[in-house]
């Protein structure tokens, strides 16, 4: 068992707003296993994107990290706490786009409209390594071919508006992977795409991960996508982690009432014509708002429940 | 046998010579729900807009079974369409941009009544209050502005606005696509309840095939502006005949991790 690449402990984030302090994250605890895909699922406002932004140290005022640690253990160098770095620490420049990189939801806004595709991918290389422009351009071409873009020479001199949504997302993935990061964070990378293109991009991410063996954090609200891409699942709600386990544990035998509700609310799970379950109807009287600490169950998963509510066969 | 509410024949529309909808024909049964599915650019929304005459089709006929009998929508003057608009309404995708931020919920829900000549203030208010109950929002919502509501609540306001004129035909253009899964489930249940209660007929435009399968009884699959396959939801989803339908269905990720995603190859299918 290798050590996790990221260990997140008691992470807390607050946003100062006109109406007071909003606690975007409260005592978030989970590990990101090395070389595997961890999905963070939750609805809007659950804190999944804030968690990703913390790992990249992209939380900006009025938000700030108010507590906890993010221990990052690169394979080749000393482990350090990302949350504790000064804003001007040079390690942050290495980190962003170098050790850890990110693929965003909307590929059109993630790309510059006024720079050509080749230049944007090459820039990612030039930011992090001492290579000539020609070398960077050649490596960018290689990476673009790798993510399935054909007719490279011509396409590299084209601009994002000349590409379809799926092609742009391939470019963003190439940019994210070109420095061979240890951790790739994908924040809803397929949400804006058609289902057919989503299937292509999911297959691409999965194949690249199999090949490059980097650790992937995949943020999504779509449980179908989770089932297809993830090895591990972290379920978040209102800034807290409710359940952590393998993809089969969480999706096939959920323990937390909220996870059960989330699964039952998907159309396609019940027969057409039947009413869809809403989370409120599945959760019923169970308390999902009190922050109970995570308990480790006998099958290895963790769940935020009062001890009395843990099913007998899974008692630690 | 149920009667038809809408008959569309040979509908086509192109923009600057680029065809968006080509030769589309179908019937819509009263109190039924017809799903229109396809990728972006397949012509779903253009089709919906042509039917409502939000844009004018180039050729083709749209006949609507209104309170006063069958009417040809395609050759009516804009002014003559106004009374018919009471019977046909639309629920939009984005609960944020489809509500005017400077209007209170009361003004938003009452506006269609005003447009259609309801001058009695008390009657308008009664209607607005009734609509709020129907979409399960608190009565004190009336004096508040859209920004005070969540996405799901805003979509309820949009539904109240669409239904306040008591239409028979409602076009839902990606009406649940922007919502979280639990909120989406609530809105889908609400749309189904309202359909039963008010006898509504839905044209449900969506790219999410799981949602279409749940809510629709018939489905129209569009590709490059043409209808490639049509039939009952069960037939189309269980026994797709066309390669394009097979491609779409193969791309849906199953929430069961033991059912792997195996999307068909577009080139191999000759699409």
Interface residues (C-beta under 8 A of the other chain):
Chain A: X43 X44 X165 X194 X195 X196 X197 X198 X199 X200 X202 X203 X221 X222 X223 X224 X225 X226 X227 X228 X230 X247 X248 X251 X252 X261 X262 X263 X265 X266 X267 X268 X269 X270 X272 X275 X276 X277 X278 X279 X280
Chain B: X39 X40 X151 X180 X181 X182 X183 X184 X185 X186 X188 X189 X192 X207 X208 X209 X210 X211 X213 X214 X215 X233 X234 X247 X248 X250 X251 X252 X253 X254 X255 X256 X257 X258 X259 X260 X261 X263 X266
